[in-house]
Amino acid sequence: MQPAPAGSGSYPELDPAEVDDVLTFRGVLEPAAASLAARATLSPAQRGHLLRTLAEVASAPANLYRPKDARFHVAIAEVAGSPSLALAVADVRSKINDLLDRIPLIQPNLEHSNRQHQEIVDAILRGDDEAAFKAAQDHLQGTASLLHGFLGHSQPEVSPQETAPQR
């Protein structure tokens, strides 16, 4: 995905397979990061970092919502304890933001997203790795559905839920 040329106001055409690839990769990475974060023994500093980024996205004005949202998602991967995972989440978030920039910010969707963020953090902080995984997965599926709806692409045949680890 390439950004729009400066000042053009338009975006290059999207390859639906590329969109699906980004959403699938995100659907694998971020629920796993949430699950790992919930299994980790978080220090007070890590807990504070997670809570700060949550508060920042929840209180962000619309023009700052997406960067604060991306920062929150990367924070989950950071507290999971894998620098490589955090880098991968940051990379996929950059690609997701390129897609999200093509659609409008809708206040009820942001409010719903903030409630889902809270559910993810609550599960992480209580050490419930399965609930953290599921809450992250539900959140990402909502974003994927929103993107597919606005971008006019059909949902991929295999959803991220089908990639969940079986216990």
Secondary structure, DSSP 8 states (H G I E B T S, - for coil): -----TTT-------HHHHHHHHHHHHHHHHHHHHHHHHS---HHHHHHHHHHHHHHHT--HHHHHHHHHHHHHHHHHHHT-HHHHHHHHHHHHHHHHHHTTS---HHHHHHHHHHHHHHHHHHHTT-HHHHHHHHHHHHHHHHHHHHHHHT----SS-GGGGS---
